[in-house]
């Protein structure tokens, strides 16, 4: 039971990231009909918003302390972050400690702007082009963004710790009446799952209960008819592209304490997230979320030693690395539209 619960938690953790990225991909495909291979890069840009916020808070003023010397006997140089000098030691240290959550405030306007520029500057010219052209241009854009980040921040991962209050693990074993330390799980991973649930719920609530969201959903179903009603659906779809970019960026910000940001992390998540979208159904928002969590849990169980040993006997090594793709193959062969896709989508 303890191993089962641990794998479920691991699956929900992975599935949260898959679902958030896939949700943004599906929003873009459902509204604009664009296959956006640069979406993983947006996840990475969000992660580096957290890195940037951390570096901004750590910009320091250097003073000389003549009363102390270094190992060479020279007067000691003391670095004092400006946030401590400006806001006091207590508030300054709190800002540095909480740099990742505070980076959400930076990521929202940055990602909205990046999404707007991408859509207006490049992607709008490919709306009526074949999906192959869209994939090529957005994949090229992703590589450009990746190389810019690499040149700006370096090739090595940059540790971005969670607030000290959330370092450590929660003991699920005690909560469920098991022995202490039977099932423990890191606090920040639980927070990431809760954060993902809030963002996903907010997106669905926005689309369902607001006038703007209702028009967007109507435009996804019948764009031409909505346009004939005098509604500027293109402008609303542009804003939705920015919103999808913001969702990916926020997911990246909160993921940084789990996986130190590096310039290729967007590509690592992109392929898996596209598989999630295909399995859930192209253009289906509930399908993207369902498939994200389902495949995350499946991948987690496939990583268990007993499961891997069993499949190695069947000459299927590294089943944890290929199980998602096997599921995608089965779904495409038996139900090309995906689990919750609409009839006719991807079935030609």
SULRAGI-V303449 format. One record per backbone hydrogen bond with DSSP energy under -1.0 kcal/mol. CO is the residue of the C=O (numbers start at 1). NH is the residue of the N-H. E is the energy in kcal/mol with one decimal. If there is no record, write none. Layout:
co=CO nh=NH e=E
co=CO nh=NH e=E
This chain:
co=1 nh=5 e=-2.5
co=2 nh=6 e=-2.1
co=3 nh=7 e=-2.2
co=4 nh=8 e=-2.0
co=5 nh=9 e=-2.3
co=6 nh=10 e=-2.4
co=7 nh=11 e=-2.5
co=8 nh=12 e=-2.4
co=9 nh=13 e=-2.1
co=10 nh=14 e=-2.5
co=11 nh=15 e=-3.2
co=12 nh=16 e=-1.7
co=13 nh=17 e=-1.1
co=14 nh=18 e=-2.2
co=15 nh=19 e=-3.1
co=16 nh=20 e=-2.2
co=17 nh=21 e=-2.2
co=18 nh=22 e=-2.8
co=19 nh=23 e=-2.3
co=20 nh=24 e=-1.6
co=21 nh=25 e=-2.2
co=22 nh=26 e=-2.5
co=23 nh=27 e=-2.2
co=24 nh=28 e=-2.0
co=25 nh=29 e=-2.4
co=26 nh=30 e=-3.2
co=27 nh=31 e=-1.9
co=28 nh=32 e=-2.4
co=29 nh=33 e=-1.1
co=35 nh=37 e=-1.0
co=36 nh=39 e=-1.2
co=38 nh=42 e=-1.1
co=39 nh=43 e=-1.5
co=40 nh=44 e=-1.8
co=41 nh=45 e=-2.5
co=42 nh=46 e=-2.2
co=43 nh=47 e=-1.8
co=44 nh=48 e=-2.2
co=46 nh=50 e=-1.2
co=47 nh=51 e=-1.4
co=48 nh=52 e=-2.4
co=49 nh=53 e=-2.4
co=50 nh=54 e=-2.2
co=51 nh=55 e=-2.4
co=52 nh=56 e=-2.6
co=53 nh=57 e=-2.3
co=54 nh=58 e=-1.2
co=56 nh=59 e=-1.2
co=59 nh=82 e=-2.5
co=61 nh=80 e=-2.5
co=63 nh=78 e=-3.4
co=65 nh=68 e=-1.6
co=65 nh=76 e=-1.2
co=68 nh=76 e=-2.4
co=70 nh=73 e=-1.8
co=74 nh=70 e=-2.4
co=76 nh=65 e=-3.1
co=78 nh=63 e=-2.7
co=80 nh=61 e=-2.9
co=81 nh=85 e=-1.7
co=82 nh=86 e=-3.0
co=83 nh=87 e=-2.2
co=84 nh=88 e=-1.5
co=88 nh=92 e=-2.6
co=89 nh=93 e=-2.3
co=90 nh=94 e=-1.8
co=91 nh=95 e=-2.2
co=92 nh=96 e=-2.1
co=93 nh=97 e=-2.6
co=94 nh=98 e=-2.3
co=96 nh=99 e=-1.2
co=98 nh=102 e=-2.2
co=99 nh=103 e=-1.3
co=101 nh=104 e=-1.4
co=102 nh=105 e=-1.3
co=103 nh=107 e=-2.8
co=104 nh=108 e=-1.9
co=106 nh=110 e=-1.6
co=107 nh=111 e=-3.2
co=108 nh=112 e=-2.1
co=109 nh=113 e=-2.2
co=110 nh=114 e=-2.6
co=111 nh=115 e=-2.8
co=112 nh=116 e=-2.2
co=113 nh=117 e=-2.6
co=114 nh=118 e=-2.5
co=115 nh=119 e=-2.4
co=116 nh=120 e=-2.7
co=117 nh=121 e=-2.5
co=118 nh=122 e=-1.7
co=118 nh=123 e=-2.3
co=119 nh=124 e=-2.2
co=122 nh=125 e=-1.4
co=123 nh=126 e=-2.1
co=130 nh=134 e=-1.8
co=131 nh=135 e=-2.6
co=132 nh=136 e=-2.1
co=133 nh=137 e=-2.5
co=134 nh=138 e=-2.4
co=135 nh=139 e=-2.4
co=136 nh=140 e=-2.2
co=137 nh=141 e=-2.1
co=138 nh=142 e=-2.2
co=139 nh=143 e=-2.0
co=140 nh=144 e=-2.1
co=141 nh=145 e=-2.6
co=142 nh=146 e=-2.5
co=143 nh=147 e=-2.5
co=144 nh=148 e=-2.2
co=145 nh=149 e=-2.3
co=146 nh=150 e=-2.2
co=147 nh=151 e=-2.5
co=148 nh=152 e=-1.8
co=149 nh=153 e=-3.0
co=150 nh=154 e=-1.9
co=163 nh=166 e=-2.3
co=164 nh=167 e=-1.4
co=168 nh=187 e=-2.1
co=170 nh=172 e=-1.1
co=170 nh=185 e=-2.1
co=171 nh=175 e=-1.1
co=172 nh=176 e=-2.1
co=173 nh=178 e=-3.8
co=174 nh=177 e=-1.2
co=179 nh=182 e=-1.7
co=183 nh=172 e=-2.3
co=183 nh=173 e=-1.5
co=185 nh=170 e=-3.6
co=186 nh=190 e=-1.4
co=187 nh=191 e=-2.2
co=188 nh=192 e=-2.4
co=189 nh=193 e=-1.9
co=190 nh=194 e=-2.3
co=191 nh=195 e=-2.9
co=192 nh=196 e=-2.5
co=193 nh=197 e=-2.3
co=194 nh=198 e=-2.1
co=195 nh=199 e=-2.4
co=196 nh=200 e=-2.9
co=197 nh=201 e=-2.3
co=198 nh=202 e=-2.4
co=199 nh=203 e=-2.3
co=200 nh=204 e=-2.2
co=201 nh=205 e=-2.6
co=202 nh=206 e=-2.5
co=203 nh=207 e=-2.3
co=204 nh=208 e=-1.7
co=205 nh=209 e=-2.9
co=206 nh=210 e=-1.1
co=210 nh=214 e=-2.4
co=211 nh=215 e=-2.3
co=212 nh=216 e=-2.2
co=213 nh=217 e=-2.6
co=214 nh=218 e=-2.3
co=215 nh=219 e=-2.6
co=216 nh=220 e=-2.1
co=217 nh=221 e=-1.5
co=218 nh=222 e=-2.9
co=222 nh=226 e=-1.7
co=223 nh=227 e=-2.0
co=224 nh=228 e=-1.9
co=226 nh=231 e=-1.2
co=227 nh=230 e=-1.6
co=231 nh=233 e=-2.0
co=232 nh=236 e=-1.3
co=233 nh=237 e=-2.4
co=234 nh=238 e=-2.1
co=235 nh=239 e=-2.0
co=236 nh=240 e=-1.9
co=237 nh=241 e=-1.9
co=238 nh=242 e=-1.9
co=239 nh=243 e=-2.3
co=240 nh=244 e=-2.7
co=241 nh=245 e=-2.2
co=242 nh=246 e=-2.2
co=243 nh=247 e=-2.3
co=244 nh=248 e=-2.0
co=245 nh=249 e=-2.5
co=246 nh=250 e=-2.8
co=247 nh=251 e=-2.1
co=248 nh=252 e=-1.9
co=249 nh=253 e=-2.3
co=250 nh=254 e=-2.1
co=253 nh=256 e=-1.1
co=255 nh=258 e=-1.1
co=255 nh=259 e=-2.2
co=261 nh=158 e=-2.1
co=262 nh=265 e=-1.6
co=264 nh=268 e=-1.6
co=265 nh=269 e=-1.5
co=266 nh=270 e=-2.0
co=267 nh=271 e=-1.3
co=269 nh=273 e=-2.4
co=270 nh=274 e=-2.2
co=271 nh=275 e=-2.0
co=272 nh=276 e=-2.1
co=273 nh=277 e=-2.2
co=274 nh=278 e=-2.4
co=275 nh=279 e=-2.6
co=276 nh=280 e=-2.7
co=277 nh=281 e=-2.2
co=279 nh=339 e=-3.3
co=280 nh=340 e=-2.4
co=281 nh=284 e=-2.4
co=284 nh=288 e=-1.9
co=285 nh=289 e=-1.9
co=286 nh=290 e=-2.8
co=287 nh=291 e=-2.7
co=288 nh=292 e=-1.9
co=289 nh=293 e=-2.1
co=290 nh=294 e=-2.5
co=291 nh=295 e=-2.8
co=292 nh=296 e=-1.7
co=293 nh=297 e=-2.3
co=294 nh=298 e=-2.3
co=295 nh=299 e=-2.6
co=296 nh=300 e=-1.8
co=297 nh=301 e=-2.4
co=298 nh=302 e=-2.0
co=301 nh=304 e=-1.4
co=304 nh=308 e=-2.5
co=305 nh=309 e=-2.8
co=306 nh=310 e=-1.9
co=307 nh=311 e=-2.2
co=308 nh=312 e=-1.9
co=309 nh=313 e=-1.4
co=311 nh=316 e=-2.8
co=312 nh=315 e=-1.5
co=318 nh=321 e=-1.5
co=319 nh=323 e=-1.8
co=322 nh=326 e=-2.2
co=323 nh=327 e=-2.3
co=324 nh=328 e=-2.0
co=325 nh=329 e=-2.2
co=326 nh=330 e=-2.3
co=327 nh=331 e=-2.6
co=328 nh=332 e=-2.6
co=329 nh=333 e=-2.0
co=330 nh=334 e=-2.1
co=331 nh=335 e=-3.4
co=335 nh=338 e=-2.6
co=342 nh=345 e=-1.8
